[in-house]
C-alpha cells in the first residue's frame, strides 16, 4: 500500500505576555549583552528620528508579529470581562466595566526586544470561546493594522484601526499609537470610543519599559467619559519611583460632574471611589485577568490562511527560540525579500493594494485612518486561545 506523505504546515505559536515572571518570552532566548548591542545599533540615529521603517536584526525581536500582540490583548484573558461589560444593569455599570476592560488590554512587555513589523496583507485569526478575532495589516507605508472582533452570543463587536509611530528621543524610544478603538454593545445600542497609551522604552540611565500617556474613553450615547493617565511617580535619575500607575476620573459630560475617581496600578489592581458616598471598590485585578495565560493551540491546520502571522514568521520564530541567530537572520531576510518582490511586481503592473477584510480610508481633516470590516461577523478561527 502506497502512503503519500503530506507536508506538514509549520505554524509557530508562543505563550502570550502575562504578568512579569510568567511568560516564556523572557531573556532565555535573547542574545547576550543586549543593552550594549542596542546602544551600538542606535549610535548613528539622531534624536527625533522616526523609527517606523528601522530594520532591526533578529536579536532585537521576540517571536511574535505586532498583529499577534494586538490580538492577544483582546483574546488572551483568564476571565471574560466582555461578558461582565454586557451584563451591567445600568449605563454607569457598563461604562465602569468598559474602563476595566480597556485597562486589561495593557500588557507587560520586555525591554530591548520588539515584535516583527507585519507584512502587507498579513493576517491573524484566533477564537476564544464565542469571541472571534481577525486582524489584517491594511497598509505598509504608513503601517496600519486593523482589528475586527465579534461575539454573536453576547452581540458584541469591536473595531480597531491603529498606526504605531516609534521615535528616538536620545535616551529613550517613544512609540505612540495613533488611531481609535471602538467597542459596541449591540444589545444596549452603545458605542464606546477609546485610544491607546504610548509605549516608552528607557535606555539610559536605567533601562526599562512603561506604558504612558492619556487614554480617553467615551460612550457616544450616554455622554459618560473616562479620562485616564498612565504615568510613573517621581524618581531620582531614573532610580526608584513607582511605575505602572493609573489615575483618572469617570464623569458625566452632560452634567460636568465627576462620578468616580480612578486610582491604581494596571499590573495590580485599579479602584474607583464614588465621589458622593466615598465608597471604594476594585474594578480591575490584573492577577485575575492576565496571569496564567497559555499558548494558543491549532485546531485545524488546513484552515490556517497562508497570510497568518504564525505561519508567515514561523521559521524566524523557531530560530529565535532556538537562539540560532544565523538562521534567524536568513529567515527574516527571506520574508522581507518576498515582500519587496511582491511590491515591485504590483508597482510594475500599476496595481493598488486592496485589503481582503477591511475597507480603508484616510481623513486629512482628522489626520487618522478609518478601517471598516467587509463582513458583519468574524467567522470561527482555526487557532484557539485557551
N, C-alpha and C positions, 0 to 999 in steps of 0.2 A: 504494500500500500504506500503510495507516494504522499509525503507530507509537505505541504507548501508552507514555508516559513514567512510569516508576515512581519515586516519591520515594525518594531515597537516604537510608538510615538514617545519621544523623550520630553517629558514635561517635569520641570523642577519647581517645586513649591517649598517655601521656607516658613518657619514659625513667625507669626506677627510680633511686632514690638509690644511687650507687656510692660508692667511696672518694672523698674530697674532691678536687674539681677535675675529676671525670669526668662529673658529672651535668649535664643541661641544665636542671635545676631550681635554677639559681643566680641571683644578683641580676639577671640580664639582663631578667627580666620584672617586677621589682619597681618600685614607685613610689619616688621619691627621698625622702630624709630619713626612712627607716623607723623609726629609733630615736626620733627626735623625735615622730613620729606615735604610736608605741607608748606613750611616756610620757604623751602627751596623752590617749590612749584610756583609760589606767588611773588618771588623776589622781583620779577620784572613787570608785575601788574601794578598799574597806577591806581591810587585811591580814587574812588568814584567810578571805576570801570564796571561796565555791565558784564556779568559772567554767564549770561544766558546760554551762549554757544561755546563756552570754555570747555574744551575737551579734557576730561580727567582720565588719567591712567587707571586701569582696573584696581590698583592697590587702594584707590580712594573711593571705590564703590562698595556698597553692601549688596547682597544678591537679590535685589528687587528692582522693578521698574517704578517710576513715580506713579504710574497708574495704579499699581498694586498698593502703594502707600495710601493713596486717596481712597481706594476701595476698602481697605482694611479698617479705616477709621469709621466706616459705616457698617460693615458686616461682621467685624471681629469684636464681639462683646460677650461677656459672661452672662449678662442679663439683658433682656429685650426691652430697652427703655421706650421704644416707639409704641409698644402696646400700652404702657402706662400713660404716655402722652395722649393717646387716643381715648382712654377711658376716663380722663379728667371730667369731673361733673360740671365745672364752671369754666368760662374763658380764662380766668386767672389761674385756676388749677392747671389747665392745659398749657398755658403760657409758661408757667414756672417749670413744668416738666420739659418743655421745649428748651428752656435755658439749660437745664441739666443735660439734655441730650446733646446740645451744641457743645457743652464743655467736654462731653465724652469723646468727641471727635478729635480732641487734643491728645496726642500720643507722645510717649517718650521716644527719643531717637538717640543716635550715637554720634559722638564727636569725631570729626575728621573723615567721615565717610558719607557718601551721598547715593541716592538711588540712580539708576540709569535714566538718561533722557529718553522718553518714549519715541519710537519711530512713527512716521506719519501713517495713520490708519491702524496703528496698534490698538488692540482691544484687551479688556479684562472683564470676564463674565463669571460671576460667582453667586450662589444662592445660600441663604441662611434661613432655614425654616421656610416660611412663606414669602420672605423678602428676597427679591431677585435684583441683582445689581449689575449694571452694564456701564463700562467706561470706554471711551474712544479718544485717541489723540486726533483732534479735528484740524489742527494747524501746527505747522512746524516753525514758521517764522512770521510772527512770534509763536512760541509754544503754547498751545491752548488745549486743555483737557476738559472733556465733557463727561458728566455722570448722570445716569438716569436709573432710578431705583423705584420699584413698586411692590406693594404688598396688597394683593387683591382681597385677602381675608379682612385685613384691617382698613382697607380702602385708603391707603396712604401712598403718596407719590413724592419723590424728591428729584430736583434737577440742580446740578451744579455746573458752573462754567468758570474755569479758573486758569489764570496765567501767572506762573511764578516768575519773579524778576529778581535774581540774586545780584547784589552789588558789593564790591570790595571796598571796605572802609579804612583800610590801613592796618588796623589791629583786629579787625573783625569782618565778618561777611553777614550782610542782612538780606534775607530772602523774603521780599514782600510777595504776598499772594493776592493778586488783583482778581476781581470778579465777585460774583454773588452766588449764594446758595438759597434755594427755595425748598421749603418743606410744606406740603399741602395735606391737610386733614380733610379729605373729601366728604366724610360723613358730617362734618361740622361746618363745611363751607369756609374754612380758614386757611389762609396762606401766610407763612412766616418767611420773612426775608432776612438774611444774615450774611456776614462776611467772615473772614478767617483772620486769626492773629498772624503775625510775621515770625519767621524763624531767625534768631540771632545767634551766630556762631562766633564765640570769642576765641581768638587765637592767643593774644597776649593781654595782660601779664599772666592770667590764669586761664588755661583752655577750658571751654565749657560750651554748653548749648542751651538756649532758653526760647520759649515762646513769649513774645512781647507784643504790645500794641493794643489798640482798642477794637472791640467787637461790638457791633450794634445789631440787635435783634428786634424786628418789628412785625407785629401782626397787622396786616393791612385792613382787616375788617373790624377789629375791636379797638384799635388805637393803643394797645399795650406795647410798651417799649422797654427793652433792657439795654443798659449801657455798661459794658464790662471792660475792665482794664487788666490786661495781663502784664505783670511787672515784677521787678525784683526790689527788695529793700536795699537801703544804702550799705555799701561795703567799703573797706579801705583798700584801694589799689587792686580791686578785684577779689580780695580775700574776705571770707566771712560773708555776712549778709544773709538774707532769706530770699530764696528764689522760688519761682513757680507760684507766685501769689496771684489771686484773682480778687479784685474789689470792684464794686459797682452798685447799681440800683435797678429796680424794676418800677416803672411809673406808668400812670395813666396819662397819656399825652393830651387827651381832651380836657382833663381837669388840671393839668400841670401839677399832679400830686404824686409824690413818691410813696409807693405801696410797700416795697421791701428794700432793705439794704442787703447787698450780697457780699460775702467775705469768705475767704478760704484759700486752699491750695488745689490746683487742678489735678495734682498727683496724689492727693489725700482726700480731704472732704471739703465740700462747699456748703455753707449755711446761708439761710435768709432770715432776716429779722423783720418782723411785722412792725411798721412804724407807728401803728395805732396801739396795739396791745403789748408790744415789746417781746412777743413770743419768738423764740429762736428754734429753727428746725433744720436738719440736714436734708438737702435736696439732691446731693450727689456724693457718692462714695466710690472713689476710683478703684479701691480694692475689690469691690463687688462687681465692677463693670469691666475693667481692663486688666485683670490679673488671671493667671492660669489659662491664657489663650493658647489654642492648639493650632497646629499646621492644617490648612485646608486639605481635603482629600479629593482625588479624581474619581468621580462616579462613572463616567463614560468617556474614555479617552478618544473614541472615534468621533464624538460630537464636539471636541475641542477645535475651535477655529484655528487656521494657520496663523492668524494675526494675534493670537492670545499671548499676552506678556510672558507667561510662564513657559511658553514654547519658543517664542522669538529669542529670548535671552537664556535659554536652558543651558547651552554649552558654557557660556560665560559664568553663569551662577554656579554650576558644578565645579568649574575650575577655581573660582574664588574660594568656595568652601573647602576645596582640597589644597588650597594655597599653591596651586600650580600657576604661577604668575605668567610664565611664557605662553602657556595655552590660553590663559585668560586674555592676554594682550592680542593674540591671534583671533580669538573668538569675537572680541569686541570690534576689532578692525574689520572682521568679516561682516558683521551686522551693519556697520557704518558704510562700508563699501557697497553693499547691496542696496542700501537706501539711496546713496548718491547715484548709483546706476539707474534706479527707478526714476529719480527726479530728472536726470539728464534725458532719459527716454521720453518722459512726459513733456519736457520743455521742447524737445525736437519735434514732437507731434502737435505741439500747441494745445495740449490737454490741460484742463483745470481740475485740480483735485476736488472731489465731492465726497464728503464723509458718508458712510453707509447707514449710520444710525441716528444722525442729527442733521438738522438744518442750522447753518451757522451764519450769523450776520454781525456786523460791527457798527456801533453807533459812534460817529465822530463827535456828536454833541456831548455824549456822556463818557466818551473815551473808554468804552467797555464792550466786550464781546457778549453775544447772546446765543445760546445753544438751545434749540427746541428739538425734542425727540421726535423721530418719524413714526413711532408706534406708541399706542396708548399704554400698553402693558409690556413689561420686560419678561421674556419667557424664562422658564426654569433653566438653570445652567448645568453644565456637565461637571463643574467643580463645586464642591460643597464645603462651606465653612462649618467647623464643628463647634 
